Amino acid sequence: MFLLLALIPQLMGHSSLNLALRLMPATLVSVGILGEPVLAIALGYIILGEGITITEILGSLLTLGGIFLVMLYKPKLEILR
């Protein structure tokens, strides 16, 4: 089970990143990866009922704001080249 827990997410993660790099510029993919902890916090709250601290909320807002700024100020990116 531990081998499967390590192997399957790694293969799926690397495959999805490689696919994303084929379809979008590396800048967007690398910035998009930063949203993973924000999603993990939200899923932990929704599914597991974990609490969220003020620092997690502030960090998530800063991260999402940074992702938004990159998307906003890169209007001429060739998506799906």
N, C-alpha and C positions, 0 to 999 in steps of 0.2 A: 504494500500500500504506500509506503514512504517513497519507493522508487517511482510509482505512478504519480504520486503527488508532486514529485520533482520534475518528472519527465514531461507529462502532458501540458502543464501550464507553460513550461519553457518552450516546448515545440510550438504551441499555439501562439505564444507571445512573440517569438522570433518570426514566425511565419506571417503574422499580421503586420508586424513592423516592416518586413521586407515588402509585402504587398503595398502597404501605405507609401513606402519610399518609391515604388514604381509609379504610383498614381499621383503623388503630390511632392512638392519641393521639400527638401530635408529640413528647412527652417520650420515649416509648419508641423512636420512630424515630431521633431525634437521638442518643440514648444508644447505640442499636444500631449506628449508623454508626461509633462508636468502636472496634468490634470488627474493622473491616476491616484495619487494620495487623496485628493479631494473626493473622488468617487468612492474610494475605500472608506473614508470617514462617513460619507452619506449612507453607504450600504451597511456599515456597522451600526449606525443609528437606527436605520429602518428595519433591518433583518434581525440583528442581534440585540437590539435595545440598549446599546452602549450609550453612555453619556458623551456629550460634546462640551469641551472646555472653551472658554473665551479665546484662548490662544489658537485653538484649532479653527475656530470660526474666523478670526482675523487673518490667520495664515491662508485659509481657503479663499477668502475674499481677495487677498493680495495676489494669490496665484491665478485665480480666475480673471482678475483685472489685468494682469500681465498678459495672459493668453488673449484676452479681448483686444488689448492694445496692439499686439502683433498682428492679429487678424484685421484690425481696423486700418493700420498704417501700411499694410502690404496689399493694396487693392489690385495690383496688376500681376499677381502671381498666376502662373499658368497651371491651373488645376486640371487634372486629367489630360496631360500633354499628349 
